[in-house]
């Protein structure tokens, strides 16, 4: 294609990235790709700096785009942070679902779920760091708190699938999915933020033993119960 002198001059006038705060319009069809790119970059920054320490400039630098590009997709910083959490959640949900796909209910499925959640790869560690910080920051950001509540519904659904095959006793008002999550999350936080004398393998073992023990007690209790008159 021949570029005329007028076209070159027009191109020169429009060359260069948008100025700070100016909205940059992405190329046609690039919207979903750019949005995911920004959310992925935001997750990486949050994992390093925390929600409170993450800025639009840091995310733009991490993604290799201008702050104007961020302004095109997100109305403000809080909206971007919430979108990053949703991105991390959806990414991890897909990972966990794939880990238990096709497995029979029982110990094998539960261990597969725990193994995927407690992985020591970069993505798994980043997921934990983002979620741990999100819970603390949600006290100050209502939109983030709402996103957490919505995403936890899907997570508890996966935990429930992991518990299939176990005859658990009545939950006494605290669902078993919540009990398992509390133990798993509490131990994982200790492993990530303190000098805990255990790792992912020991955490998975502890959760499995909790569930197996409760299931065995429930079965034995029913077996020893007197028959109805």
Secondary structure as UniProt FT lines:
FT   HELIX           5..14
FT   TURN            20..21
FT   TURN            28..29
FT   HELIX           31..53
FT   HELIX           56..63
FT   HELIX           67..73
FT   HELIX           77..100
FT   TURN            101..102
FT   TURN            105..106
FT   HELIX           107..117
FT   HELIX           122..137
FT   TURN            138..140
FT   HELIX           142..162
FT   TURN            163..165
FT   TURN            172..173
FT   HELIX           176..193
FT   HELIX           200..224
//
